[in-house]
Amino acid sequence: MKFERAYSAKVDKAKGLKCDQTIRLAGFYSSKDYPEKLRRIKYHDSETGRTLVFLTNNFELKAMEVAMLYKHRWFIETFFKWIK
């Protein structure tokens, strides 16, 4: 995915946040189809050792809140797949 960074906010790296950026999509079709700004949050989960990248159009929540919402969402979805 091609994007251009417009702004980088300060993050608390001790909590696992790697970056909190405001971006615009740079690909021809993607920028044409979605010209609005997006927020790109990169988070390192110390429990799993995985680095996760989230794209959202929500600029109201704190970066850590976005990371935790998505992390818990995936846990719940995995749980429901296991139940089936």
C-alpha positions as CSV (number, residue, x, y, z in Angstrom):
1,M,0.0,0.0,0.0
2,K,1.4,3.3,-1.0
3,F,0.8,6.3,1.2
4,E,2.2,9.8,1.9
5,R,2.8,10.8,5.5
6,A,1.3,14.2,6.3
7,Y,2.0,14.3,10.1
8,S,3.5,12.2,12.9
9,A,2.3,12.6,16.4
10,K,4.4,11.8,19.4
11,V,3.8,8.3,20.9
12,D,4.7,6.5,24.1
13,K,7.1,3.8,22.9
14,A,7.2,2.3,26.4
15,K,3.6,1.2,25.9
16,G,4.3,-0.5,22.6
17,L,3.3,2.3,20.2
18,K,5.6,2.7,17.3
19,C,3.9,5.5,15.4
20,D,0.7,7.5,15.1
21,Q,0.6,9.1,11.6
22,T,-1.8,11.1,9.5
23,I,-1.5,9.8,5.9
24,R,-3.1,10.0,2.5
25,L,-3.2,7.1,0.1
26,A,-0.8,7.6,-2.8
27,G,-1.8,4.9,-5.3
28,F,-3.7,6.2,-8.3
29,Y,-6.9,4.3,-7.8
30,S,-6.8,4.2,-4.0
31,S,-6.2,8.0,-3.7
32,K,-9.0,8.6,-6.2
33,D,-11.4,6.3,-4.4
34,Y,-10.5,7.5,-0.9
35,P,-9.0,11.0,-1.0
36,E,-9.6,11.7,2.8
37,K,-6.9,11.6,5.4
38,L,-6.4,8.3,7.3
39,R,-4.7,7.5,10.6
40,R,-1.9,4.9,10.6
41,I,-1.1,3.4,14.0
42,K,1.7,0.9,14.5
43,Y,1.7,-1.1,17.7
44,H,4.1,-3.8,19.0
45,D,2.3,-6.4,21.2
46,S,4.8,-7.6,23.7
47,E,2.6,-10.6,24.7
48,T,2.7,-12.1,21.2
49,G,5.8,-10.5,19.8
50,R,3.8,-9.2,16.8
51,T,3.8,-5.7,15.3
52,L,0.3,-4.6,14.2
53,V,-0.6,-1.8,11.9
54,F,-4.0,-0.2,12.0
55,L,-5.7,2.1,9.5
56,T,-8.6,4.2,10.7
57,N,-10.5,7.4,10.0
58,N,-11.1,8.0,13.7
59,F,-9.0,10.9,14.9
60,E,-10.9,11.3,18.2
61,L,-9.6,8.3,20.1
62,K,-6.1,8.1,21.5
63,A,-3.7,5.8,19.5
64,M,-3.5,3.3,22.4
65,E,-7.3,3.1,22.6
66,V,-7.4,2.2,18.9
67,A,-4.7,-0.4,19.3
68,M,-6.5,-2.0,22.3
69,L,-9.9,-2.0,20.6
70,Y,-8.5,-3.9,17.5
71,K,-6.4,-6.2,19.7
72,H,-9.4,-7.2,21.8
73,R,-11.7,-7.5,18.7
74,W,-9.3,-10.1,17.2
75,F,-9.3,-12.0,20.4
76,I,-13.1,-12.2,20.5
77,E,-13.3,-13.2,16.8
78,T,-10.8,-16.0,17.4
79,F,-12.8,-17.1,20.4
80,F,-16.0,-17.3,18.4
81,K,-14.2,-19.3,15.6
82,W,-13.0,-21.7,18.2
83,I,-16.6,-22.2,19.6
84,K,-17.9,-23.2,16.1
